[in-house]
Amino acid sequence: MPASRPRPARGRDAAPAFQRNALAPGILGAVAAFVGPALLGQGIHVVVLFAMAILALIVAVFASRAGQWWWIPFLAAIAVAWNPLYPFPMEGPWWIGAHVVAGFLFLTIGVLVKERVEE
């Protein structure tokens, strides 16, 4: 009787055909965006600016590697608007709303950007 090849595992043990590399930085960016309005006007808010700008660029790299380039303009806008070196003089309800929108963008992009795993 010829030896048969083992079948690839199905179910829980099977490796996914894709991976979400942008999910972790997307969640971290969303946390920074949602915490940001509480820290407005304080010195520690510069940490939020750095975190959001850097994480937006990291997620943009993962989006480009996954071939989903249409997310890059949104992430570039976040990186520019939350740039700590040349900050925009924004404040009030529009700036708080921008934090919330950026947080949901981070979450959405982090979930939707998938990169195919090569076997």
Number of C-alpha atoms within 10 A of each C-alpha: 3 4 5 6 6 6 6 9 9 8 8 7 8 9 13 10 11 13 14 17 20 26 21 16 22 26 20 18 28 25 18 23 26 20 16 23 20 11 14 16 11 8 8 11 18 19 14 23 22 17 21 33 22 18 25 27 18 18 26 25 17 22 25 15 15 18 13 16 14 11 17 19 11 15 25 16 14 25 22 17 18 23 19 18 10 9 12 12 7 11 12 9 10 10 16 18 13 17 22 18 16 23 24 19 21 30 21 15 22 24 16 14 25 21 19 12 11 6 5
